[in-house]
């Protein structure tokens, strides 16, 4: 248990690490330190909603409710142990004021250039205090309490190190998901020794948050892994701090704790704008509108991409019936390209869909469906064309099987089997067969290709149709 305490506390450390000097006139909290507000276009998002009606639980060290930027924002909460404040409205972290910082990032009320403006300033914070020294069981109790007491979003800016989540934590998270809460957790921080996405962020269904810097590139201090869901700013994030932590009431730090808090604020905006959406569809909207970054599609660094609050509030996104982060939940309806976003006017998919999952299979099916009728049509056209070109029997003369003609493949002078007409007789216009008298082409039977002698009689009716009365040119057969 002691190791779990150390791991959890270590995960909190990078969230607020440096207390800045008192802000100068040209170095305002809003204008300089809150760079991420412009990057995320939060002013545009606030024209749509500021998060009214949404409750965000901050399961942490407690929240200093008396801070000017949080006054009136913090509900009466809960303490998970005897050492924590019973209502959660005190921050027992005397080094960093971690819980207060997360609450301010999410719902700081602003009030001027020298105050922190939260992502969802009209949302309310439900503090679930575990005290400065807490263990895994405190986290389990905190998650369950938040789920039972009206939390729409549960922020977990903490982690238990490089190991899988325990069954108790998994059960607590699944319980919160069953209560229609969106669970957001920090992925972990490299400088604290994290090498993979930590618990509870690595639990299926949780929005695991990594971080990027001021230029949009992946931040080196953030861990990465296949469980990563979305990326958020984490570089030099300013936040409120208790008076005993910072003389000027603010701290500055870089960590995925801050990145997770920013995402919790965005989720609060979405839940406020779409109050009828369940948690599964809120998560789906968040990931479907993310801006793809890194490798195409979901990747270990950015997950589905960088968060885009305005897109999450405005774009048309097909509905789902289950949390898309859960195994076996199925693909979201409509467009399915990982990392893409449905936009206004997009339809929800084709009326008829092939039951294949790869492009090659679909192409083969389409080719077969189109090829069969096309081949049939070609065959029909060839048959009709041949029928039109075939001369009538009267114009061509005798044909195999007709009276006086041998069957196919039989010489003209061979006896005809019974049923093939009268006894054999010479075919008019043809010389004697080879080996018979007259093979030297006597008068009236010129060699092939030569015109008949002037005294030759005209070809009788029923000749081959070639000029003169000689046989057809070599290489041709009588039709």
Secondary structure, 3 states (H helix, E strand, C coil): CHHHHHHHHHHHHHHCCECCCCCCCCCCHHHHHCHHHHHCCHHHHHCCCCCCCCEEEEEECCCCCCCCCCCCCEEEEEECCCCCCCCCCCCCCCCCCHHHHHHHHHHCECCCCCCCECCCCCCEEEEEECCCCCCHHHHHHHHHHHHHCCCCEEEECCCCCCCCCCHHHHHHHHHHHHCCCEEEEECCEHHHCCCCCCCCCCCCCCEEEEEECCCCCECCCECCCCCCCEEEECCCEEEECCCCCCCCCEEEECCHHHHHHHHHHHHHHHHHHCCCCCHHHHHHHHHHCCECCCCCCCECCCECCECCHHHHHHCCCCCCCCCCCCCCCCCCCCCCCCCCCCCCCCCCCCCCCCCCCCHHHHHHHHHHHHHHHHHHHHHHHHHHHHHHHCCCHHHHCCCCCCCCCCCCCCCCCCCCCCCCCCCCCCCCCCCCCCCCCCCCCCCCCCCCCCCCCCCCCCCCCCCCCCCCCCCCCCCCCCC
